[in-house]
Amino acid sequence: MTDSVATEIRTFIVGNFLFGQDQGGLADDQSLLESGIIDSTGLLELVSFVEQQYGIRVEDRELVPENLDSLRNLSQFVARKRESVTTNG
């Protein structure tokens, strides 16, 4: 499941922030903020996409690089949140 989530998120990032250009090959563990791919406004767009796409709620306390700053972190975060939703209700 995490691979398909990473692919969907990658597609969103490439389409919305790299304007369809991914010649450098966005690495799964590449920092989106440090690489200049997204800024704080872009992060909010990304969070909105993730919430809508996967039916999860990203809490303010979860807006940290460990959850959101790379494709790997994002896909693992989404997997944890979705698992939590199915386990808890």
Buried (B, 14 or more C-beta within 10 A) or exposed (E): EBEEBBEBBBEBBBEBBBEEEEEEEBEEEBBBBEEEBBEEEBBEBBBEBBBEEBEBEBEEEBEEEEBBBBBBBBBBBBBBBBEEEEEEE
